[in-house]
Amino acid sequence: MTMLALLAVAGCASAPPRGDEATPTPIPTPIVPVKPTYRVARGEVVESIEFTGRVAPVVEETLFFRTAGYVDAVHVKRGDFVRAGDVLAELETTDLENQLAQAQAELEAIQLAAAQRLAEAQAHLNTAELNLARTRADDPAPAVTIAEVNLERARLALQDAQRARQDVLDQPWLPDPEKALEPVDRQVHEAELSLRVAEAEHQQAVQARTMHQYTVQMLEQEVALARQKLAEVEAGLDLQRAQLTVQRLEDQLADARVIAPFDGQVLSLSLAEGRLVDGYKTVAVLARPDDLEVSADLTDEQLQELAEGMPATVSPVSRPGDQIAGTIRRLPYPYGGGGRSTGAEEEDQSTRVTLERPPGEAGLERGDLVRVTVVLERKDGVLWLPPQAIRTFEGRRFVVVQDGEAQLRVDVKVGIRSEDRVEIEEGLEAGQIVIGQ
């Protein structure tokens, strides 16, 4: 009974609903994606670089204190126009100013004493040089020459007298030989005395010359010492130390001031009197607001493709249709001659683009975003394909060419490229059909 009831229930459950017939579920047909195809065309390919920049002043510099301290006075506000040399802000430097006043007073006293010592040393040198010049002028060399001549004459006179006496001795037949010898003996004696006098005078002249040479040497040493003394006074260590002290304090005072390096407008200012500031931290930005150009920060990969002097096209982001001609004025080091150190900041690594039209005429203002396009190379009448038609595998570039019912892989050599075109230098011909990826 129970078994029959269960079978009846199962039969009722398996029977289809009254009035409905069962419909079989269809198997979906697989969809084969159709790959795009491209025809190798001939035309123009332009390789370019595009980057975003901002309109900025040509001359713009960050300003800062070179030492830490409390702000004592702020003389300008944002938007003010200033001239080169104007003091924009100062730190509290009362103690430093007192030290400088004391150092300057000490320097004046040292300078006065040094000037007196310098005058004395100069006078001593002048006297020594005059004495040397006078002594050199009183040269005994002529007196020595005269003494030498007189000595030679005395020797010759003695020889003549001696020969005359010998002549008398050689005449024994004279009636009175002794009486004949008396005058010649007297001549010989007088010649001997004259020779002794000449020898003494010659010795005296030679000694005078030697003493003169010693005197000249002594005076030369005196002049050298006087010059050395003058040099020591001129390079007085006390004076140098005092000057260095004053210079150091003046430098410290200058470090505690923010001074305008050129005529311009204060674009930003972050200072408040009484507030502590750090040294070398930017507190203001000064610029020439009417002289504008485009500034952009580029990657090394982009910079490697650019060069200073290359033409560029600038388009405002807000007005993409407007185009303004420009030129790359500066690239950062090492790609160009730019990159200046401001002291507080790192070197300026921006790329600068000048505009052929004044920014005001072009409707540009400081801070506007622009799009810069630089054409690297342009080729006309070359074969090209879109980038998506070219495939790469393990460094190999190839395309799949539709050849009737067959598909062939063909290696290609590419040239320049743009966003939508790649130059085909080798491997394909115009009109061939290439299957995309």
Secondary structure as UniProt FT lines:
FT   HELIX           2..14
FT   TURN            18..19
FT   STRAND          37..39
FT   STRAND          41..57
FT   STRAND          60..64
FT   STRAND          69..74
FT   TURN            78..79
FT   STRAND          81..82
FT   TURN            84..85
FT   STRAND          87..91
FT   HELIX           94..137
FT   HELIX           141..169
FT   TURN            172..173
FT   HELIX           177..234
FT   HELIX           237..255
FT   STRAND          257..259
FT   STRAND          264..269
FT   TURN            273..274
FT   STRAND          276..277
FT   TURN            279..280
FT   STRAND          282..287
FT   TURN            289..290
FT   STRAND          292..296
FT   HELIX           300..303
FT   TURN            304..305
FT   TURN            308..309
FT   STRAND          311..316
FT   TURN            317..318
FT   TURN            320..321
FT   STRAND          324..330
FT   TURN            333..335
FT   STRAND          351..355
FT   TURN            359..363
FT   TURN            366..367
FT   STRAND          369..385
FT   HELIX           387..389
FT   STRAND          391..393
FT   TURN            394..395
FT   STRAND          396..403
FT   TURN            404..405
FT   STRAND          406..411
FT   STRAND          413..417
FT   STRAND          422..426
FT   TURN            430..431
FT   STRAND          433..435
//
